[in-house]
Amino acid sequence: MTVPTNDAASPSTNDLLTAVLFGPNFRQEHGFWRRLLTTEPFRRPGGGTPDERLALSYHRLRILNNALDSGARLAADPRALAALHEWLGPVDPALTTVAGIHYNLFLGSLLDHDADTRRDLSDFLALRRVGTFLCTEVAHGNDAAAIETTATYDREREGFVLHTPHAGAQKFMPNTSPAGGPKSGVVAARLLADGADHGVFLFLAPLTDAHRALPGVRVRRLPARMGSPVDHCLTSFDRCFVPREALLAGQHGRIGDDGRFRSEVPNRRRRCLASIGRVTPGKLSMSACAVGSARVTLAIAVRYAGHRMISGSRAARRIPVYAHRTHHAPLAGAMATVYAMSLLHRRALDGWESASENDRGEAERLVAVAKGWITWQARDVIVECRERCGAQGLLENNGMTELITGIEGAITAEGDNLAVHAKAAAEMLFSATDRDTADDDGPGDLDDPAFLGRLFAAVEDLWFDRARTRMSAAPPGDPLGRWNAASSAALRGVEAYAYRQADEAYAEAVATLPGGAARDRLTELRRLFALRWIACNSGDLLASGRLTADQVTILPDAVEEATVVVAGHTPALVATFALPERLMSDWPIAGPRYADVYDDPDGAWHRSRRAGIRGRAAEFRRPVCGSRRRPLREKVAALGTRGVLLAYWGTTSVLSRWFEKPQVSVDESVRRKA
């Protein structure tokens, strides 16, 4: 009888948690991008002017494009677009911006409209022309349906005349300069035909050649934006003609061969939403970019905290700064938040991709709310990690300053967070129904994850109930006044909705893991995440009878205990982010020998060593930090290179064995690798 055996090794704790963060198809969905950013063209450059860095980003865009099997396939795959932003966002925010615009907003829009119409995309797929997206205007941001650029149908020439009627209608912030090569764009404009305004549609228009704007197009560079350099511009049109096929048509509207406009969507606002539907994958991409940036920043901060040595309780003792509760507690909280961000992003992506037509609205709302919540949380995490790195975190070569400014762009891109959450708040306020009251809605056990989950839902219900009460109390006949009365509470309800969704994503992820260390670590992270949020809302939960006074009293201790548990595993949890060591070595403070970056070959310390051992003897005997005795390692270091060699040849075997101990491995070096 043959007994079957399984030779495959069981996945490690890190592997299981990496799958939780990135999904079960980690290698297929993320492997390409993870490998790409470790290749030499994508290593972090040193210095350079803004124009040089912008040129590098467009150069990298072409390298990236050449590495793809199909740019169209990438544009059609929201999971691949999200993975691009998740990995490249922390490395080169400018590249990520122009790549997201080209593949998602530009190519994606071309592919989504009139699928049966053949359009030559070869120039865009080969990047002989870079694509961009022109929607927002100086006077119109989140209210895209109100933009004022016009596209008037000309029957005689069978085409459209693009025109900018006034300064407020100039397209605001598209990357439309000749930098990076010739550009074409999809332009959002009001379709005017037979004297009627049919709403906002997209039109494909060439904008520049390799040197200047084309006739009928005016491009002016905007002032430098905070963060990575991108060629943001003001763009306007002076009766610029484009052919009839330039209209990105579909069921929402088209111009027939007879020159008449037809649409299966009677509502002009819905036509606009159909035209700019690529904003939803863009929101998913912004969430992914924020998640990736927060992970990298947290990994740098945790690693730096482990090898930044400070004085201990005894003068001669040196300990890592991470040993202090004041230092590791914020990082442990950030770890719980970063896992929550990752899981909510994955939940929104999966839900939107699999949603039926009936569920599409709810799925898009979760994408929008998740984008706002995740990018705001990422900003908090990045700022906290920067502070934990002190002055080192302020230096550009350590990568954090670029991520701080980069996350501000993500907060505003694809719909400003506050406006997006306000829209979701209004929808949820008017569509919300009371939950069924469960028998166990009263106080439960803080050690019970199911009870903690119910508290998340309770906080959400409390804020929406408060918003409805305020709206009812407002004077009738004033819709804006009624909304203003309810809006602040409704926004808190949206925030609570995001927290609840993140906690449910945590619960689902825990349920998928087998018993063992990985499940324990994820359960600990979820508990810390939940207790921190419940502590913030303990007053409301106490008043509503969901918590007892004793539970509110012990909540701070429960948070502290959960923090201690997570902090003990946080350095190991960094490995679950799957960040390549070659990537981490590009940020000096991520390595234990970060001080070597600041070494000065002509420094006095090098001259002293070259002068010989005699000059070091007096220093060797000098007490350090008030101690009359110095540790053996400090004594040996004080001898210098020649002194150590002499000691190696002539002193005890104990010292010899110490000298032969392996030091920092090559992979941990902070110096750039060839």
C-alpha positions as CSV (number, residue, x, y, z in Angstrom):
1,M,0.0,0.0,0.0
2,T,1.3,3.4,-0.9
3,V,0.9,6.3,1.5
4,P,0.6,9.7,-0.2
5,T,2.8,12.4,1.1
6,N,2.7,16.1,0.8
7,D,6.2,17.4,0.2
8,A,5.0,21.1,0.0
9,A,6.1,23.0,3.1
10,S,3.3,24.6,5.1
11,P,3.2,28.4,4.5
12,S,5.0,30.4,7.1
13,T,3.4,33.0,9.4
14,N,4.8,35.7,7.2
15,D,3.5,34.1,4.0
16,L,0.0,33.7,5.5
17,L,-0.1,37.4,6.6
18,T,1.3,38.6,3.3
19,A,-1.6,36.8,1.6
20,V,-4.0,38.5,4.0
21,L,-2.6,41.9,2.9
22,F,-2.3,41.3,-0.8
23,G,-4.9,38.7,-1.5
24,P,-4.5,35.0,-2.4
25,N,-2.9,35.7,-5.8
26,F,0.0,37.7,-4.5
27,R,2.6,36.5,-7.0
28,Q,0.3,36.8,-10.0
29,E,-1.1,40.3,-9.2
30,H,1.9,41.9,-7.5
31,G,5.0,39.9,-8.5
32,F,5.7,41.9,-11.7
33,W,5.5,45.3,-10.0
34,R,7.5,44.1,-7.0
35,R,10.3,43.0,-9.3
36,L,10.1,46.0,-11.5
37,L,10.8,48.6,-8.8
38,T,14.0,46.8,-7.8
39,T,15.5,47.1,-11.2
40,E,18.2,49.7,-11.7
41,P,16.1,52.2,-13.8
42,F,13.7,52.5,-10.8
43,R,16.2,52.9,-8.0
44,R,15.9,56.2,-6.1
45,P,18.0,58.9,-7.9
46,G,20.2,61.3,-6.0
47,G,19.2,64.9,-6.3
48,G,18.4,66.6,-9.7
49,T,16.4,69.6,-10.6
50,P,12.6,69.4,-10.8
51,D,12.8,69.3,-14.6
52,E,15.4,66.5,-14.5
53,R,13.2,64.5,-12.1
54,L,10.2,65.0,-14.3
55,A,12.1,63.8,-17.4
56,L,13.2,60.8,-15.4
57,S,9.6,59.9,-14.6
58,Y,8.5,60.0,-18.2
59,H,11.6,58.0,-19.1
60,R,10.6,55.4,-16.6
61,L,7.1,55.4,-18.0
62,R,8.4,54.2,-21.3
63,I,10.6,51.6,-19.6
64,L,7.5,50.4,-17.8
65,N,5.4,50.4,-21.0
66,N,8.1,48.3,-22.8
67,A,8.0,45.8,-20.0
68,L,4.2,45.2,-20.4
69,D,2.8,42.6,-22.7
70,S,-0.1,45.0,-23.4
71,G,-0.9,48.5,-22.2
72,A,-4.5,47.9,-23.1
73,R,-4.7,44.9,-20.9
74,L,-3.3,46.9,-18.0
75,A,-5.9,49.7,-18.6
76,A,-8.7,47.1,-18.7
77,D,-7.7,45.5,-15.4
78,P,-8.5,47.5,-12.2
79,R,-6.6,45.1,-10.0
80,A,-3.4,45.5,-12.1
81,L,-3.9,49.3,-12.0
82,A,-4.3,49.2,-8.2
83,A,-1.2,47.0,-7.9
84,L,0.8,49.5,-10.0
85,H,-0.1,52.3,-7.6
86,E,0.5,50.2,-4.5
87,W,4.1,49.4,-5.4
88,L,5.3,52.4,-7.6
89,G,3.6,55.1,-5.5
90,P,6.1,55.1,-2.7
91,V,9.1,54.9,-5.1
92,D,8.2,57.6,-7.7
93,P,5.0,59.5,-7.0
94,A,5.4,61.6,-10.3
95,L,5.8,58.4,-12.4
96,T,2.7,56.9,-10.6
97,T,0.7,60.1,-11.4
98,V,1.5,60.1,-15.1
99,A,1.1,56.4,-15.4
100,G,-2.3,56.4,-13.7
101,I,-3.5,59.2,-16.0
102,H,-2.2,57.5,-19.1
103,Y,-3.4,53.9,-18.5
104,N,-6.5,54.5,-16.4
105,L,-8.1,57.9,-17.2
106,F,-6.9,58.1,-20.8
107,L,-6.6,54.6,-22.3
108,G,-9.3,53.3,-20.0
109,S,-11.7,55.9,-21.2
110,L,-11.0,55.1,-24.8
111,L,-11.5,51.4,-24.2
112,D,-14.7,51.8,-22.2
113,H,-16.6,53.8,-24.8
114,D,-17.9,52.5,-28.1
115,A,-16.3,49.0,-27.7
116,D,-17.6,48.1,-31.2
117,T,-15.9,51.0,-32.9
118,R,-12.3,50.4,-34.0
119,R,-10.0,53.2,-33.0
120,D,-6.3,53.2,-33.7
121,L,-4.6,53.1,-30.3
122,S,-1.1,52.1,-31.6
123,D,0.5,55.5,-30.9
124,F,-0.8,55.4,-27.3
125,L,0.1,51.8,-26.7
126,A,3.6,52.4,-27.9
127,L,3.8,55.7,-26.1
128,R,4.6,57.6,-29.2
129,R,2.0,59.9,-27.8
130,V,1.3,60.2,-24.0
131,G,-2.3,60.3,-22.9
132,T,-3.8,62.7,-20.4
133,F,-7.2,63.6,-19.0
134,L,-8.8,67.1,-19.0
135,C,-11.8,67.3,-16.8
136,T,-11.6,69.7,-13.9
137,E,-11.6,73.5,-14.6
138,V,-10.4,76.5,-12.6
139,A,-14.0,77.1,-11.5
140,H,-15.2,73.5,-11.4
141,G,-13.6,70.7,-9.4
142,N,-15.9,68.1,-7.8
143,D,-18.9,69.5,-9.7
144,A,-17.8,68.0,-13.0
145,A,-21.4,68.1,-14.4
146,A,-21.2,71.9,-14.4
147,I,-18.0,72.3,-16.4
148,E,-18.2,75.0,-19.1
149,T,-15.8,74.0,-21.9
150,T,-18.0,73.5,-25.0
151,A,-17.9,71.1,-27.9
152,T,-20.2,72.4,-30.6
153,Y,-21.2,70.0,-33.4
154,D,-20.5,71.4,-36.9
155,R,-22.7,69.6,-39.4
156,E,-20.8,71.0,-42.4
157,R,-17.4,69.7,-41.3
158,E,-18.8,66.7,-39.4
159,G,-16.9,67.4,-36.3
160,F,-16.8,69.4,-33.0
161,V,-15.4,72.7,-32.2
162,L,-13.8,72.8,-28.7
163,H,-13.8,76.2,-27.1
164,T,-13.0,77.7,-23.7
165,P,-15.5,80.6,-23.1
166,H,-13.8,82.3,-20.2
167,A,-10.9,82.0,-17.7
168,G,-12.8,79.9,-15.2
169,A,-13.4,77.2,-17.9
170,Q,-9.7,76.6,-18.4
171,K,-8.7,73.0,-17.8
172,F,-7.0,72.9,-14.4
173,M,-3.9,70.8,-13.7
174,P,-3.7,68.2,-16.5
175,N,-0.1,67.2,-17.5
176,T,-0.4,68.8,-20.9
177,S,3.0,70.3,-21.5
178,P,5.4,68.8,-24.2
179,A,7.5,67.4,-21.4
180,G,7.8,63.6,-21.9
181,G,6.8,63.8,-25.6
182,P,3.8,64.6,-27.7
183,K,0.5,64.5,-25.8
184,S,-3.1,63.7,-26.6
185,G,-6.0,64.0,-24.2
186,V,-9.6,63.1,-23.6
187,V,-11.3,66.4,-22.9
188,A,-14.6,66.7,-20.9
189,A,-16.8,69.3,-22.6
190,R,-20.5,70.1,-23.0
191,L,-21.9,68.7,-26.2
192,L,-23.9,71.3,-28.0
193,A,-25.9,70.2,-31.0
194,D,-28.8,71.8,-32.8
195,G,-28.9,74.6,-30.2
196,A,-29.3,72.1,-27.3
197,D,-27.0,71.3,-24.4
198,H,-26.8,67.5,-24.1
199,G,-24.5,67.3,-21.1
200,V,-20.8,66.5,-20.5
201,F,-19.0,64.0,-22.8
202,L,-15.4,63.1,-23.6
203,F,-13.6,64.0,-26.8
204,L,-10.2,62.8,-28.0
205,A,-7.9,65.6,-29.1
206,P,-4.2,66.0,-29.9
207,L,-2.7,68.7,-27.7
208,T,1.0,69.1,-28.4
209,D,3.8,67.9,-30.5
210,A,7.3,67.3,-29.1
211,H,7.9,71.0,-28.6
212,R,4.8,73.1,-28.4
213,A,1.0,73.2,-28.2
214,L,-0.9,72.5,-31.5
215,P,-3.0,75.2,-33.2
216,G,-6.2,76.0,-31.3
217,V,-4.7,74.7,-28.0
218,R,-3.0,76.9,-25.4
219,V,-0.9,75.4,-22.6
220,R,0.6,77.3,-19.7
221,R,2.6,75.7,-16.8
222,L,1.1,76.2,-13.4
223,P,3.3,77.2,-10.4
224,A,5.2,74.4,-8.8
225,R,3.0,72.0,-6.8
226,M,4.1,70.7,-3.4
227,G,5.5,67.2,-3.8
228,S,7.0,65.4,-6.8
229,P,7.3,67.4,-10.0
230,V,4.6,66.8,-12.6
231,D,3.9,69.1,-15.5
232,H,0.6,70.4,-14.3
233,C,-0.8,73.1,-16.7
234,L,-3.7,75.4,-17.5
235,T,-5.1,74.3,-20.9
236,S,-7.6,76.1,-23.0
237,F,-9.1,75.8,-26.5
238,D,-9.7,78.5,-29.1
239,R,-12.2,77.0,-31.6
240,C,-10.2,73.8,-31.9
241,F,-11.7,71.4,-34.4
242,V,-11.8,67.6,-33.9
243,P,-13.6,65.1,-36.2
244,R,-16.9,63.4,-35.3
245,E,-15.2,60.2,-34.3
246,A,-13.4,62.2,-31.5
247,L,-16.6,61.8,-29.4
248,L,-16.3,58.9,-27.0
249,A,-19.8,57.7,-27.5
250,G,-21.9,54.9,-26.1
251,Q,-25.4,54.2,-24.9
252,H,-25.3,57.5,-23.0
253,G,-25.1,59.4,-26.2
254,R,-23.8,59.6,-29.8
255,I,-24.1,61.7,-33.0
256,G,-25.6,59.6,-35.8
257,D,-24.7,59.7,-39.5
258,D,-27.7,62.0,-39.9
259,G,-26.0,64.5,-37.5
260,R,-28.7,64.0,-34.8
261,F,-27.9,63.4,-31.2
262,R,-29.4,60.2,-29.6
263,S,-29.1,58.9,-26.1
264,E,-30.6,56.0,-24.1
265,V,-29.9,58.0,-20.9
266,P,-32.3,60.8,-20.5
267,N,-30.6,62.4,-17.5
268,R,-27.7,64.7,-18.3
269,R,-26.1,64.2,-14.9
270,R,-26.1,60.4,-15.5
271,R,-24.5,61.0,-18.9
272,C,-21.7,62.9,-17.3
273,L,-21.2,60.1,-14.7
274,A,-21.1,57.5,-17.6
275,S,-18.5,59.6,-19.4
276,I,-16.2,59.9,-16.5
277,G,-16.7,56.4,-15.1
278,R,-13.0,55.9,-14.9
279,V,-12.9,58.0,-11.8
280,T,-14.0,54.9,-9.8
281,P,-10.9,52.8,-10.7
282,G,-9.0,56.0,-10.1
283,K,-10.3,56.1,-6.5
284,L,-9.2,52.5,-6.0
285,S,-5.8,53.4,-7.3
286,M,-5.5,56.4,-4.9
287,S,-6.3,54.0,-2.0
288,A,-3.7,51.6,-3.2
289,C,-1.1,54.3,-3.5
290,A,-1.9,55.5,0.1
291,V,-1.7,51.9,1.4
292,G,1.7,51.3,-0.3
293,S,3.1,54.6,1.0
294,A,2.0,54.0,4.5
295,R,3.5,50.5,4.5
296,V,6.9,51.8,3.3
297,T,6.9,54.7,5.8
298,L,6.0,52.4,8.7
299,A,8.7,49.8,7.7
300,I,11.3,52.5,7.6
301,A,10.3,53.9,11.0
302,V,10.2,50.5,12.7
303,R,13.6,49.5,11.3
304,Y,15.1,52.8,12.2
305,A,13.7,52.5,15.8
306,G,15.4,49.1,16.1
307,H,18.9,50.3,15.4
308,R,18.8,53.9,16.6
309,M,20.7,53.4,19.9
310,I,20.3,55.7,22.8
311,S,21.4,55.8,26.4
312,G,19.7,53.4,28.7
313,S,19.0,53.7,32.5
314,R,22.7,53.0,33.1
315,A,25.1,55.4,31.5
316,A,27.2,52.6,29.8
317,R,24.2,50.8,28.5
318,R,22.8,51.5,25.0
319,I,19.3,50.5,24.0
320,P,17.2,50.9,20.8
321,V,14.8,53.8,20.9
322,Y,12.0,51.2,20.1
323,A,12.4,49.9,23.6
324,H,10.5,53.0,25.0
325,R,6.7,52.7,25.2
326,T,6.5,56.3,24.0
327,H,8.2,55.3,20.8
328,H,6.8,51.8,20.1
329,A,3.2,52.4,21.1
330,P,2.4,54.8,18.2
331,L,4.1,52.4,15.7
332,A,2.1,49.5,17.0
333,G,-1.1,51.5,16.6
334,A,0.1,52.4,13.1
335,M,0.6,48.7,12.3
336,A,-3.0,47.9,13.3
337,T,-4.2,50.9,11.1
338,V,-2.1,49.9,8.1
339,Y,-3.5,46.4,8.2
340,A,-7.0,47.8,8.4
341,M,-6.3,50.1,5.5
342,S,-5.0,47.2,3.4
343,L,-8.0,45.0,4.2
344,L,-10.5,47.7,3.5
345,H,-8.8,48.5,0.2
346,R,-9.0,44.9,-0.8
347,R,-12.6,44.7,0.3
348,A,-13.6,47.7,-1.7
349,L,-11.7,46.4,-4.8
350,D,-13.3,42.9,-4.6
351,G,-16.7,44.3,-4.0
352,W,-16.6,46.7,-6.9
353,E,-15.2,44.2,-9.3
354,S,-17.8,41.5,-8.5
355,A,-20.9,43.8,-8.0
356,S,-24.0,43.1,-10.0
357,E,-25.8,46.0,-11.7
358,N,-28.2,46.2,-8.8
359,D,-25.4,46.5,-6.3
360,R,-23.2,48.8,-8.3
361,G,-24.2,51.9,-6.5
362,E,-23.4,50.5,-3.0
363,A,-20.1,49.1,-4.3
364,E,-19.1,52.5,-5.8
365,R,-20.0,54.2,-2.5
366,L,-17.8,51.9,-0.6
367,V,-14.9,52.6,-3.0
368,A,-15.4,56.3,-2.5
369,V,-15.7,56.2,1.3
370,A,-12.7,53.8,1.5
371,K,-10.6,56.2,-0.7
372,G,-11.3,59.1,1.7
373,W,-10.8,57.1,4.9
374,I,-7.6,55.3,3.7
375,T,-5.9,58.4,2.4
376,W,-6.6,60.3,5.6
377,Q,-5.4,57.4,7.7
378,A,-2.3,57.2,5.5
379,R,-1.5,60.8,6.2
380,D,-1.8,60.2,9.9
381,V,0.5,57.2,9.8
382,I,3.1,58.9,7.6
383,V,3.2,62.0,9.8
384,E,3.5,59.8,12.9
385,C,6.3,57.7,11.4
386,R,8.2,60.8,10.2
387,E,8.1,62.3,13.7
388,R,9.4,59.0,15.2
389,C,12.4,59.4,12.9
390,G,13.2,62.8,14.2
391,A,15.4,65.1,12.0
392,Q,16.4,62.1,9.8
393,G,12.8,61.9,8.6
394,L,13.0,65.5,7.3
395,L,15.8,64.7,4.9
396,E,14.8,63.9,1.3
397,N,17.2,61.0,0.9
398,N,15.2,59.1,3.6
399,G,12.1,59.2,1.5
400,M,9.5,60.4,4.0
401,T,9.1,64.0,2.9
402,E,8.1,63.0,-0.6
403,L,5.5,60.6,0.8
404,I,4.1,63.3,3.1
405,T,3.5,65.7,0.2
406,G,2.4,62.8,-2.1
407,I,-0.4,61.7,0.2
408,E,-1.8,65.3,0.0
409,G,-2.2,64.8,-3.7
410,A,-4.0,61.5,-3.2
411,I,-6.4,63.1,-0.7
412,T,-7.5,65.6,-3.4
413,A,-7.2,63.5,-6.6
414,E,-10.3,61.8,-8.1
415,G,-12.6,63.9,-5.9
416,D,-11.6,65.8,-2.8
417,N,-12.1,63.6,0.3
418,L,-14.5,65.9,2.1
419,A,-16.7,66.4,-0.9
420,V,-16.7,62.6,-1.6
421,H,-17.6,61.8,2.0
422,A,-20.3,64.5,2.0
423,K,-21.9,62.9,-1.1
424,A,-21.8,59.5,0.6
425,A,-23.2,61.0,3.8
426,A,-26.2,62.5,2.0
427,E,-26.9,59.2,0.2
428,M,-26.6,57.1,3.4
429,L,-28.7,59.6,5.5
430,F,-31.7,59.5,3.2
431,S,-31.4,55.8,2.4
432,A,-30.5,54.4,5.8
433,T,-32.9,52.2,7.7
434,D,-32.8,51.2,11.3
435,R,-31.0,48.0,12.0
436,D,-32.9,45.1,13.6
437,T,-32.3,45.4,17.3
438,A,-30.6,42.2,18.5
439,D,-31.2,40.7,21.9
440,D,-27.6,41.1,22.8
441,D,-27.3,44.8,21.9
442,G,-26.6,45.6,25.6
443,P,-23.2,45.5,27.3
444,G,-21.1,42.4,26.4
445,D,-17.5,41.2,27.0
446,L,-14.6,43.4,25.7
447,D,-12.7,40.2,25.1
448,D,-15.4,39.0,22.6
449,P,-14.5,40.1,19.0
450,A,-18.2,39.7,18.0
451,F,-19.2,42.2,20.7
452,L,-16.6,44.6,19.6
453,G,-17.9,44.3,16.0
454,R,-21.4,45.2,17.2
455,L,-20.0,48.3,18.9
456,F,-18.7,49.5,15.5
457,A,-22.2,49.2,14.1
458,A,-23.6,51.0,17.1
459,V,-21.4,54.0,16.7
460,E,-22.4,54.3,13.0
461,D,-26.1,54.1,13.9
462,L,-25.7,56.6,16.7
463,W,-24.3,59.3,14.4
464,F,-26.8,58.8,11.6
465,D,-29.7,58.9,14.1
466,R,-28.2,62.1,15.5
467,A,-28.0,63.5,11.9
468,R,-31.6,62.6,11.2
469,T,-32.8,64.2,14.5
470,R,-30.9,67.4,13.7
471,M,-32.4,67.5,10.2
472,S,-35.9,67.1,11.5
473,A,-35.4,69.9,14.0
474,A,-34.2,72.3,11.3
475,P,-36.8,74.8,9.9
476,P,-38.7,73.5,6.9
477,G,-38.4,75.0,3.5
478,D,-34.6,75.5,3.6
479,P,-32.9,72.4,2.1
480,L,-29.5,73.8,2.5
481,G,-30.2,74.8,6.1
482,R,-31.5,71.3,6.8
483,W,-28.4,69.7,5.3
484,N,-26.1,72.0,7.2
485,A,-27.8,71.0,10.4
486,A,-27.2,67.3,9.7
487,S,-24.0,67.3,7.8
488,S,-21.4,67.2,10.6
489,A,-23.1,64.3,12.3
490,A,-23.6,62.5,9.0
491,L,-19.9,62.9,8.1
492,R,-19.1,61.2,11.5
493,G,-21.5,58.5,10.5
494,V,-19.6,58.0,7.2
495,E,-16.3,57.8,9.2
496,A,-17.9,55.1,11.5
497,Y,-19.2,53.3,8.4
498,A,-15.6,53.1,7.1
499,Y,-14.3,51.8,10.5
500,R,-17.1,49.2,10.5
501,Q,-16.2,48.0,7.0
502,A,-12.5,47.8,8.0
503,D,-13.4,45.8,11.1
504,E,-15.6,43.4,9.1
505,A,-12.7,43.0,6.6
506,Y,-10.5,42.1,9.6
507,A,-13.0,39.5,10.9
508,E,-13.3,37.9,7.4
509,A,-9.5,37.7,7.1
510,V,-9.1,36.2,10.6
511,A,-11.7,33.5,9.7
512,T,-9.8,32.4,6.6
513,L,-6.6,31.7,8.6
514,P,-5.9,28.4,10.2
515,G,-5.2,28.2,13.9
516,G,-1.6,29.2,14.7
517,A,0.7,32.2,14.9
518,A,-0.6,34.0,11.9
519,R,-4.2,33.9,13.1
520,D,-3.1,35.1,16.6
521,R,-1.2,38.0,15.2
522,L,-4.1,39.2,13.0
523,T,-6.5,38.8,16.0
524,E,-4.2,40.9,18.1
525,L,-4.1,43.6,15.4
526,R,-7.8,43.6,15.1
527,R,-8.3,43.9,18.8
528,L,-6.0,46.9,19.1
529,F,-7.7,48.6,16.1
530,A,-11.2,48.0,17.6
531,L,-10.3,49.1,21.1
532,R,-8.7,52.3,20.0
533,W,-11.9,53.2,18.0
534,I,-14.2,52.2,20.8
535,A,-12.3,54.2,23.3
536,C,-12.7,57.3,21.1
537,N,-16.5,56.8,21.2
538,S,-16.9,55.4,24.7
539,G,-19.0,58.3,25.9
540,D,-21.7,57.7,23.3
541,L,-21.6,54.0,23.9
542,L,-21.9,54.4,27.6
543,A,-24.9,56.8,27.2
544,S,-26.7,54.5,24.9
545,G,-26.2,51.5,27.2
546,R,-23.8,49.6,25.0
547,L,-21.0,49.9,27.5
548,T,-21.0,49.9,31.3
549,A,-19.2,52.4,33.4
550,D,-16.7,49.7,34.5
551,Q,-15.9,48.9,30.9
552,V,-15.3,52.5,30.1
553,T,-13.0,52.7,33.1
554,I,-10.9,49.7,32.0
555,L,-10.8,50.7,28.3
556,P,-7.5,52.6,28.6
557,D,-5.9,49.6,30.3
558,A,-7.3,47.3,27.7
559,V,-5.8,49.5,24.9
560,E,-2.5,49.6,26.7
561,E,-2.4,45.8,27.0
562,A,-3.3,45.3,23.4
563,T,-0.6,47.8,22.4
564,V,2.0,45.9,24.4
565,V,1.1,42.7,22.6
566,V,1.2,44.2,19.1
567,A,4.4,46.2,19.8
568,G,6.2,43.0,20.6
569,H,5.5,41.6,17.2
570,T,5.6,44.8,15.1
571,P,9.3,44.5,14.0
572,A,8.5,41.0,12.7
573,L,5.2,42.1,11.1
574,V,7.1,44.5,8.9
575,A,8.4,41.5,6.9
576,T,4.8,40.7,5.9
577,F,4.8,43.8,3.8
578,A,7.0,41.8,1.4
579,L,9.2,44.9,0.7
580,P,12.4,43.8,-1.2
581,E,15.6,44.5,0.7
582,R,17.0,46.0,-2.5
583,L,14.2,48.6,-2.3
584,M,14.7,49.3,1.4
585,S,18.4,49.9,0.9
586,D,17.5,53.0,-1.1
587,W,16.4,54.7,2.2
588,P,19.5,55.1,4.4
589,I,17.8,55.0,7.8
590,A,16.2,51.7,6.9
591,G,19.6,50.1,7.4
592,P,21.6,49.6,10.6
593,R,24.6,51.5,9.2
594,Y,22.8,54.6,8.2
595,A,25.5,56.8,9.8
596,D,27.9,55.5,7.1
597,V,26.0,57.7,4.6
598,Y,27.3,60.8,6.4
599,D,30.9,59.6,6.7
600,D,33.5,62.1,5.6
601,P,36.7,60.6,4.0
602,D,38.6,63.7,5.1
603,G,37.2,63.8,8.6
604,A,39.5,64.1,11.6
605,W,38.6,60.6,12.7
606,H,40.1,59.2,9.6
607,R,43.3,61.3,9.9
608,S,43.6,60.1,13.5
609,R,43.5,56.5,12.4
610,R,46.1,57.1,9.7
611,A,48.3,58.8,12.3
612,G,48.7,55.5,14.2
613,I,47.8,54.0,17.4
614,R,49.9,56.4,19.6
615,G,47.5,59.2,19.1
616,R,44.5,57.1,20.2
617,A,45.9,56.0,23.5
618,A,44.9,59.1,25.5
619,E,41.4,58.9,24.0
620,F,41.2,55.2,24.9
621,R,41.7,56.0,28.6
622,R,39.3,58.9,28.7
623,P,36.0,57.8,30.5
624,V,32.8,58.0,28.5
625,C,29.5,59.2,30.0
626,G,31.0,59.3,33.5
627,S,32.1,55.7,33.5
628,R,35.6,54.8,34.4
629,R,35.4,51.5,32.6
630,R,34.5,51.1,28.9
631,P,33.0,48.0,27.2
632,L,35.4,45.9,25.4
633,R,33.9,46.7,22.0
634,E,34.3,50.4,22.6
635,K,37.9,49.9,23.6
636,V,38.6,47.9,20.4
637,A,36.8,50.5,18.2
638,A,38.9,53.2,19.8
639,L,42.1,51.5,18.7
640,G,41.4,52.1,15.1
641,T,42.2,49.7,12.2
642,R,45.9,49.3,12.9
643,G,45.3,48.9,16.6
644,V,42.7,46.2,16.0
645,L,45.1,44.3,13.7
646,L,47.8,44.5,16.3
647,A,45.4,43.3,19.0
648,Y,44.3,40.5,16.7
649,W,47.8,39.3,16.3
650,G,49.0,39.6,19.9
651,T,46.1,39.4,22.4
652,T,43.9,36.7,23.7
653,S,41.9,34.2,21.6
654,V,38.6,35.7,23.1
655,L,39.4,39.0,21.4
656,S,40.4,37.1,18.2
657,R,37.1,35.3,18.1
658,W,35.1,38.5,18.6
659,F,37.0,40.2,15.8
660,E,36.1,37.3,13.5
661,K,32.3,37.5,14.2
662,P,30.3,38.2,11.1
663,Q,29.2,41.8,10.9
664,V,26.3,43.4,8.9
665,S,25.4,41.4,5.8
666,V,25.6,42.8,2.3
667,D,21.8,43.0,2.0
668,E,21.6,45.3,5.0
669,S,24.0,47.8,3.5
670,V,22.6,51.3,3.1
671,R,24.9,52.1,0.3
672,R,23.5,52.0,-3.2
673,K,24.3,48.7,-5.0
674,A,25.8,48.5,-8.4
